[in-house]
Amino acid sequence: MRPDRRSSWLKGVLDLLVLAGLTEGESYGYAIARRLDEAGLGTIKGGTLYPVLNRLEEAGLVEAEFRAADRGPGRRYYRLTGAGRAVLAEQTAAWVEFDAAVRTVLVPGEDR
């Protein structure tokens, strides 16, 4: 059986995907993870996602706000900062370029 490389690929791009997940407005961790799962990226566990969110917050790329809930536990809502939008644009361009380079090797002759 060959190893499934998707989890290691995901680790390399998860910060970018989380930033992209916040472009439509603020969200909380579970909703971000659910959107990534629905996109076909698989289940992202809290032990993986929350350290990414914390790192992005410490870097000033997202801001977080805790909100109490009427029922159940409160949630931390995350939103992109201006710096986060700039990094997202820069890294998206870099990823698209990298993806194109990988495709030229993996799928020679593919129409681009």
ZATOR-504665 format. One line per 2 residues: their letters; for each residue z negated, x negated, y negated of N, C-alpha, C. Coordinates in nm, 3 decimals. Atoms other than C-alpha are relative to their C-alpha. Layout:
N
a) Z:X:Y:Z:X:Y:Z:X:Y  ...
% end
This chain:
112
mr) 0.000:-0.084:0.120:0.000:0.000:0.000:0.000:-0.088:-0.125  -0.009:0.077:0.124:0.095:-0.132:-0.342:-0.103:0.052:-0.100
pd) 0.098:-0.046:0.100:-0.162:-0.124:-0.623:0.066:0.083:-0.109  -0.047:-0.084:0.109:-0.121:0.142:-0.890:-0.037:-0.069:-0.131
rr) 0.022:0.077:0.122:-0.082:-0.044:-1.220:-0.025:0.087:-0.122  0.009:-0.087:0.117:-0.105:0.260:-1.445:-0.132:-0.012:-0.076
ss) 0.128:0.009:0.071:-0.476:0.221:-1.520:-0.006:-0.126:-0.087  0.000:0.121:0.083:-0.426:-0.136:-1.643:0.098:0.014:-0.116
wl) -0.094:-0.025:0.110:-0.123:-0.028:-1.849:-0.068:0.087:-0.106  0.067:-0.092:0.090:-0.331:0.254:-1.999:-0.104:-0.072:-0.086
kg) 0.100:0.075:0.077:-0.609:0.016:-2.101:0.063:-0.073:-0.117  -0.067:0.074:0.106:-0.358:-0.181:-2.305:0.049:0.085:-0.114
vl) -0.058:-0.086:0.103:-0.240:0.121:-2.501:-0.094:0.116:-0.038  0.090:-0.113:0.024:-0.543:0.356:-2.505:-0.042:0.012:-0.146
dl) 0.037:-0.008:0.142:-0.652:0.265:-2.860:0.111:0.070:-0.079  -0.115:-0.058:0.069:-0.303:0.354:-2.983:0.013:0.149:0.031
lv) -0.010:-0.140:-0.039:-0.300:0.681:-2.788:-0.109:0.085:-0.064  0.111:-0.072:0.065:-0.640:0.783:-2.927:0.031:0.020:-0.148
la) -0.038:-0.015:0.141:-0.524:0.713:-3.282:0.109:0.106:-0.015  -0.109:-0.097:0.005:-0.206:0.912:-3.216:-0.052:0.142:0.023
gl) 0.058:-0.131:-0.029:-0.416:1.197:-3.080:-0.072:0.062:-0.119  0.070:-0.050:0.118:-0.584:1.230:-3.419:0.094:0.026:-0.118
te) -0.093:-0.018:0.112:-0.268:1.259:-3.628:0.009:0.144:-0.047  -0.009:-0.142:0.038:-0.278:1.639:-3.626:-0.130:0.052:-0.059
ge) 0.127:-0.041:0.056:-0.635:1.647:-3.754:-0.115:-0.046:0.085  0.120:0.048:-0.069:-0.989:1.583:-3.647:-0.014:0.063:0.138
sy) 0.023:-0.048:-0.136:-1.099:1.624:-3.288:-0.124:-0.066:0.055  0.115:0.059:-0.067:-1.383:1.544:-3.051:0.046:-0.059:0.133
gy) -0.038:0.079:-0.116:-1.383:1.322:-2.745:0.058:0.078:0.115  -0.048:-0.076:-0.115:-1.342:1.583:-2.473:0.141:0.055:-0.026
ai) -0.132:-0.055:0.032:-1.044:1.743:-2.653:0.106:-0.109:0.000  -0.094:0.113:-0.003:-0.878:1.403:-2.698:0.034:-0.034:0.145
ar) -0.021:0.032:-0.142:-0.925:1.326:-2.327:0.085:0.106:0.067  -0.076:-0.110:-0.060:-0.789:1.668:-2.231:0.148:-0.008:-0.039
rl) -0.140:0.013:0.044:-0.473:1.617:-2.442:0.070:-0.114:0.072  -0.061:0.113:-0.070:-0.411:1.278:-2.283:0.028:0.036:0.146
de) -0.020:-0.045:-0.138:-0.455:1.430:-1.937:0.119:0.095:0.008  -0.111:-0.095:0.001:-0.217:1.715:-2.022:0.135:-0.069:-0.024
ag) -0.123:0.077:0.025:0.038:1.455:-2.139:0.045:-0.077:0.124  -0.037:0.067:-0.124:0.037:1.314:-1.786:-0.062:-0.138:0.017
lg) 0.062:0.132:-0.007:-0.185:1.011:-1.845:-0.122:-0.006:0.091  0.113:-0.004:-0.091:-0.455:1.121:-1.605:-0.132:0.023:-0.073
ti) 0.133:-0.026:0.054:-0.825:1.180:-1.654:-0.056:-0.127:-0.061  0.065:0.110:0.070:-0.985:0.953:-1.911:-0.148:0.034:-0.005
kg) 0.143:-0.028:-0.007:-1.357:0.938:-1.841:-0.070:-0.041:-0.129  0.078:0.030:0.120:-1.618:0.932:-2.115:-0.039:-0.145:-0.011
gt) 0.039:0.141:-0.001:-1.726:0.584:-2.011:0.113:-0.092:-0.044  -0.116:0.075:0.050:-1.375:0.467:-2.104:0.033:0.042:-0.143
ly) -0.043:-0.051:0.128:-1.300:0.691:-2.402:-0.098:-0.030:-0.113  0.096:0.013:0.111:-1.623:0.670:-2.605:-0.015:-0.143:-0.050
pv) -0.001:0.136:0.055:-1.630:0.290:-2.626:0.123:-0.027:-0.088  -0.120:0.014:0.083:-1.273:0.309:-2.762:-0.024:0.066:-0.135
ln) 0.027:-0.070:0.125:-1.377:0.567:-3.022:-0.100:-0.078:-0.086  0.100:0.080:0.075:-1.680:0.356:-3.120:0.064:-0.125:-0.060
rl) -0.067:0.120:0.049:-1.465:0.044:-3.151:0.093:0.032:-0.117  -0.089:-0.043:0.107:-1.211:0.230:-3.366:-0.080:0.036:-0.126
ee) 0.086:-0.034:0.114:-1.493:0.361:-3.585:-0.054:-0.127:-0.067  0.051:0.126:0.053:-1.645:0.014:-3.625:0.107:-0.077:-0.076
ag) -0.112:0.068:0.066:-1.301:-0.118:-3.725:0.047:0.075:-0.125  -0.039:-0.077:0.117:-1.272:0.151:-3.993:0.128:0.078:0.016
lv) -0.125:-0.071:-0.027:-0.975:0.318:-3.826:-0.020:0.150:0.018  0.038:-0.141:-0.007:-1.154:0.648:-3.763:-0.137:0.016:-0.065
ea) 0.132:-0.037:0.050:-1.448:0.822:-3.922:-0.054:0.106:0.095  0.061:-0.097:-0.090:-1.694:1.027:-3.721:-0.108:0.078:-0.075
ef) 0.103:-0.086:0.060:-1.919:1.316:-3.816:-0.060:0.084:0.113  0.069:-0.082:-0.100:-2.180:1.480:-3.594:-0.020:0.139:-0.057
ra) 0.021:-0.138:0.039:-2.191:1.858:-3.610:-0.081:0.072:0.106  0.080:-0.082:-0.091:-2.456:2.077:-3.457:0.081:0.123:0.039
ad) -0.070:-0.119:-0.049:-2.331:2.368:-3.251:-0.096:0.118:0.004  0.083:-0.120:-0.011:-2.455:2.727:-3.250:-0.058:0.011:0.141
rg) 0.044:0.000:-0.140:-2.475:2.703:-2.872:0.035:-0.134:0.061  -0.028:0.126:-0.069:-2.495:2.393:-2.657:-0.018:-0.120:-0.091
pg) 0.021:0.123:0.077:-2.498:2.036:-2.772:0.100:-0.014:-0.115  -0.090:0.029:0.110:-2.346:1.918:-3.097:0.109:-0.096:0.045
rr) -0.112:0.089:-0.033:-2.029:1.711:-3.107:0.027:-0.094:-0.117  -0.050:0.092:0.102:-1.899:1.409:-3.291:0.149:0.026:-0.016
yy) -0.141:-0.021:0.032:-1.570:1.486:-3.460:0.055:-0.127:-0.064  -0.064:0.123:0.047:-1.332:1.199:-3.529:0.124:0.036:-0.080
rl) -0.122:-0.018:0.079:-1.057:1.174:-3.791:0.052:-0.137:-0.041  -0.064:0.125:0.040:-0.810:0.903:-3.888:-0.035:-0.033:-0.145
tg) 0.011:0.047:0.137:-0.870:0.695:-4.198:0.138:-0.047:-0.044  -0.126:0.057:0.048:-0.593:0.555:-4.416:0.034:-0.126:0.075
ag) -0.023:0.123:-0.077:-0.636:0.223:-4.239:0.043:0.033:0.142  -0.038:-0.042:-0.134:-0.610:0.404:-3.906:0.145:0.044:0.006
ra) -0.140:-0.043:0.005:-0.280:0.564:-4.007:0.093:-0.120:-0.012  -0.083:0.121:0.017:-0.145:0.224:-4.116:0.010:-0.078:0.131
vl) 0.000:0.072:-0.128:-0.248:0.057:-3.789:0.081:0.078:0.103  -0.076:-0.082:-0.094:-0.105:0.348:-3.591:0.150:-0.018:-0.022
ae) -0.143:0.018:0.029:0.233:0.315:-3.765:0.047:-0.138:0.044  -0.036:0.139:-0.035:0.239:-0.063:-3.718:0.004:-0.019:0.151
qt) 0.008:0.019:-0.145:0.132:-0.054:-3.354:0.097:0.088:0.076  -0.101:-0.085:-0.063:0.362:0.236:-3.270:0.135:-0.071:-0.002
aa) -0.126:0.075:0.010:0.658:0.032:-3.395:0.001:-0.116:0.099  0.008:0.113:-0.093:0.539:-0.267:-3.192:0.013:0.049:0.145
wv) -0.008:-0.053:-0.136:0.497:-0.051:-2.879:0.143:0.042:0.033  -0.138:-0.044:-0.024:0.845:0.102:-2.914:0.090:-0.121:0.025
ef) -0.077:0.123:-0.020:0.992:-0.246:-2.946:-0.030:-0.063:0.136  0.040:0.055:-0.130:0.795:-0.368:-2.643:0.059:0.083:0.113
da) -0.054:-0.090:-0.101:0.898:-0.062:-2.441:0.150:-0.023:0.018  -0.145:0.024:-0.009:1.265:-0.126:-2.523:0.028:-0.131:0.072
av) -0.019:0.129:-0.067:1.233:-0.489:-2.413:-0.027:0.012:0.150  0.032:-0.019:-0.142:1.069:-0.388:-2.084:0.112:0.077:0.069
rt) -0.108:-0.081:-0.059:1.339:-0.128:-2.021:0.126:-0.082:0.023  -0.121:0.081:-0.020:1.616:-0.387:-2.065:-0.010:-0.082:0.127
vl) 0.020:0.076:-0.123:1.464:-0.578:-1.777:-0.006:0.092:0.122  0.020:-0.090:-0.114:1.364:-0.287:-1.553:0.121:0.087:0.030
vp) -0.111:-0.092:-0.018:1.668:-0.068:-1.607:0.121:-0.056:-0.074  -0.116:0.059:0.069:1.963:-0.290:-1.697:0.114:0.100:-0.011
ge) -0.114:-0.087:0.020:2.259:-0.105:-1.841:-0.036:0.143:-0.040  0.039:-0.134:0.042:2.055:0.204:-1.933:0.043:0.022:-0.145
dr) -0.040:-0.034:0.138:2.191:0.377:-2.243:-0.125:0.012:-0.087  0.114:-0.005:0.091:1.954:0.324:-2.532:0.038:0.057:-0.130
% end
